[in-house]
Amino acid sequence: MSSWIPSEDLATGAMTRNERYQYDAIIFLVQTIVISFTVFRTLI
């Protein structure tokens, strides 16, 4: 799950605080969906 951290550091320099907040929110949503989907498939 840590593979996207370097790209986040690169992107931060070109982003405003508001854009960075939206970016972090999207990453959080995607990770939550992926983890939930993985757990869901494991249970089935």
GIRARA-V479306 format. One line per field, one symbol per residue. phi: phi as a letter, one per 20 degrees, with the letter a starting at -180 (. if undefined). psi: psi as a letter, one per 30 degrees, with the letter a starting at -180 (. if undefined). A space follows every 10 residues. Layout:
phi=???
psi=???
//
This chain:
phi=.efeffffff fgfddfffff ffffffgfff ffffffffff fffe
psi=fgffeeeeee fefgkleeee eeeeeeeeee eeeeeeeeee eee.
//
